[in-house]
């Protein structure tokens, strides 16, 4: 709950903590809040308070209203980058329609109970955005199961973001200092051995992941082991 508040999500004084473990809270959230909450993952951990306008002028050019940008660090640049890298994963599984061609993208689908709501929230190196598909006037029994999937919300997100990122650089977010790539065993999470390379299914279990320096595993896999079995008829 404290992290949600840091990322601009209004918890509304939520006191029922058990449902929060499943990502549910009474007041809910909005695409406005979620778009801003995903911003830090592409901005070195810096949260930017969203604004609805930059400046309003009268017919003579006099400034009537002007918004200022307010920012704060909510997570480290290293944690932000690693989260961004993790969020690329869903685009190969549940959110394939969110892909933007040569433009890097990352994000996450969301489906509420009984398929009442479908979400996709994500970001590129330039912008973050969020899409919700649902019914404004929800009635018991309503659901979108036979009409849409969360990948459809990812498709809408893609259409919007293709336009928003048109003509912008397709260079990905730079890796900050203090982040290293380390090969680990995908089963144990520890450093791999020769047996991990063989894997337990005949396919290598060795993967390379990003870690904040000082947090990478230091012990070797203890799951992939080799034993001699003596059997007799």
C-alpha positions in Angstrom: 0.0 0.0 0.0 2.8 2.4 0.8 4.5 1.7 -2.5 1.2 2.3 -4.3 0.9 5.7 -2.7 4.5 6.5 -3.7 3.6 5.8 -7.3 0.6 8.2 -7.1 -2.2 5.6 -6.6 -4.7 6.9 -4.2 -5.5 4.1 -1.7 -8.3 6.0 -0.2 -7.4 5.1 3.4 -7.8 1.4 2.5 -7.7 -0.7 5.7 -8.5 -4.2 4.4 -5.0 -5.4 3.7 -5.7 -9.0 2.9 -7.4 -8.2 -0.5 -4.4 -6.0 -1.4 -2.2 -9.2 -1.6 -4.4 -10.0 -4.7 -4.2 -6.5 -6.1 -7.7 -5.5 -5.1 -8.8 -2.4 -3.1 -12.2 -0.9 -2.7 -11.6 2.5 -4.3 -10.0 1.2 -7.4 -7.7 3.2 -9.7 -7.9 5.0 -13.0 -6.0 5.0 -16.3 -4.8 8.5 -15.4 -3.1 7.1 -12.2 -1.8 4.0 -13.8 -0.2 5.8 -16.8 1.7 8.0 -14.3 2.6 5.1 -12.1 4.4 3.3 -15.0 6.4 6.4 -15.9 9.2 5.9 -13.3 10.2 2.6 -14.9 11.3 4.5 -18.0 12.6 7.6 -16.2 15.3 6.4 -13.8 12.8 5.9 -11.0 11.5 9.5 -11.2 7.8 10.0 -10.8 6.2 12.9 -12.5 2.9 14.3 -11.2 0.5 14.2 -14.2 -1.0 17.5 -15.4 -4.0 18.1 -17.7 -2.6 21.2 -19.3 0.7 23.1 -19.6 -0.4 26.7 -20.3 -3.6 28.7 -21.0 -3.4 32.1 -22.7 -6.0 34.7 -23.7 -6.4 36.1 -27.2 -3.6 38.6 -26.5 -1.1 35.9 -25.5 -1.3 36.7 -21.8 -0.8 33.7 -19.6 -3.9 32.9 -17.5 -3.0 29.5 -16.2 0.3 27.6 -16.2 1.2 24.2 -14.7 4.6 23.4 -13.3 6.2 20.0 -13.4 6.6 18.3 -10.0 8.9 15.2 -9.8 10.2 12.9 -7.1 12.3 9.8 -6.9 10.3 6.7 -5.9 12.8 3.9 -6.7 16.4 3.8 -7.7 17.4 4.0 -11.4 18.7 0.4 -11.1 15.4 -0.9 -9.8 13.4 1.1 -12.4 15.5 -0.3 -15.3 15.2 -4.0 -14.1 11.4 -3.6 -13.7 11.2 -2.1 -17.2 13.2 -5.1 -18.5 10.9 -7.5 -16.7 7.8 -5.8 -18.2 9.0 -6.7 -21.7 8.2 -10.3 -20.9 4.4 -10.1 -21.2 4.7 -8.9 -24.8 5.8 -12.3 -25.7 3.0 -14.1 -23.9 -0.3 -12.4 -22.9 0.2 -9.0 -24.6 1.6 -9.8 -28.0 -0.7 -7.2 -29.6 1.1 -4.4 -27.6 4.3 -4.7 -29.8 5.3 -1.6 -31.6 7.6 -2.9 -34.2 11.1 -1.3 -33.9 9.9 0.9 -31.0 10.8 -0.8 -27.6 7.8 -1.4 -25.4 7.0 -3.0 -22.1 3.9 -3.4 -20.0 1.4 -5.7 -18.3 -2.1 -6.9 -18.9 -4.7 -7.1 -16.2 -8.0 -9.0 -16.0 -10.4 -8.7 -13.0 -12.6 -11.5 -11.7 -15.3 -12.7 -14.1 -13.6 -10.7 -16.8 -15.3 -7.5 -15.7 -12.3 -5.3 -16.6 -9.5 -5.6 -19.0 -6.3 -3.5 -18.7 -3.0 -2.9 -20.3 -0.6 -0.4 -18.8 2.9 0.1 -20.2 5.6 2.3 -21.6 8.1 3.1 -24.3 11.4 5.0 -23.8 9.3 8.2 -24.4 5.8 7.8 -22.9 3.7 5.7 -20.5 0.0 5.0 -21.1 -2.8 2.9 -19.7 -5.9 1.4 -21.3 -9.1 0.1 -19.6 -11.9 -1.8 -21.3 -15.1 -2.4 -19.3 -18.6 -1.2 -18.6 -19.2 2.1 -16.9 -22.5 0.9 -15.5 -21.6 -2.6 -14.4 -24.4 -5.0 -13.4 -24.0 -8.3 -11.6 -23.3 -11.0 -14.2 -21.8 -8.6 -16.8 -18.5 -9.7 -18.3 -16.5 -9.4 -21.4 -15.3 -13.0 -21.6 -17.1 -13.8 -24.9 -16.2 -10.5 -26.5 -12.6 -9.5 -25.6 -9.4 -10.6 -23.9 -6.7 -8.6 -22.1 -4.7 -8.8 -25.3 -7.4 -6.7 -27.0 -6.7 -3.9 -24.5 -3.0 -4.3 -25.4 -4.0 -3.8 -29.0 -5.8 -0.6 -28.3 -2.7 0.6 -26.3 -0.5 -0.2 -29.3 -2.7 1.8 -31.7 -2.5 4.9 -29.4 1.2 4.5 -28.7 2.2 4.1 -32.4 0.7 7.5 -33.0 2.2 9.1 -29.9 5.7 7.7 -30.6 5.7 8.5 -34.3 9.0 9.9 -35.5 10.7 9.4 -32.2 14.0 7.6 -31.6 13.8 3.8 -31.4 16.8 3.6 -29.1 16.1 1.6 -26.0 16.5 2.9 -22.4 20.2 2.9 -21.4 21.3 0.6 -18.7 22.2 2.6 -15.7 25.5 2.1 -13.8 25.2 -0.4 -10.9 23.4 -3.0 -13.0 25.0 -6.2 -14.2 24.0 -9.2 -16.3 24.6 -12.6 -14.6 23.8 -16.1 -15.9 21.7 -18.1 -13.4 19.8 -21.3 -13.3 16.2 -20.6 -14.1 15.0 -23.4 -11.7 17.0 -22.7 -8.6 17.8 -19.0 -9.1 21.4 -19.7 -8.2 24.6 -19.7 -10.2 24.5 -22.4 -12.9 26.6 -25.6 -13.0 27.4 -27.8 -15.9 24.3 -29.9 -15.1 22.1 -26.8 -15.4 23.3 -26.4 -19.0 21.9 -29.9 -19.7 18.7 -29.2 -17.8 16.2 -31.7 -16.4 14.2 -31.7 -19.7 17.1 -31.9 -22.1 16.9 -28.1 -22.6 19.4 -25.7 -20.9 18.1 -24.1 -17.7 20.7 -21.3 -17.9 19.3 -17.8 -18.5 20.9 -14.4 -18.2 19.2 -11.7 -16.1 19.9 -8.2 -14.8 20.8 -7.7 -11.2 21.6 -4.6 -9.1 25.3 -5.0 -8.3 25.7 -6.8 -5.0 22.4 -8.7 -5.2 23.3 -11.4 -7.7 23.4 -15.0 -6.3 26.7 -16.2 -5.0 25.9 -19.9 -4.4 25.6 -22.6 -7.1 22.5 -24.5 -8.1 21.6 -27.4 -5.7 18.6 -28.7 -7.6 20.3 -30.1 -10.7 22.3 -33.0 -9.3 23.7 -36.2 -10.8 23.3 -39.5 -9.0 24.3 -43.0 -9.8 21.4 -45.5 -9.5 22.0 -49.2 -9.1 19.1 -51.4 -10.0 18.7 -55.1 -10.2 16.0 -57.3 -11.7 
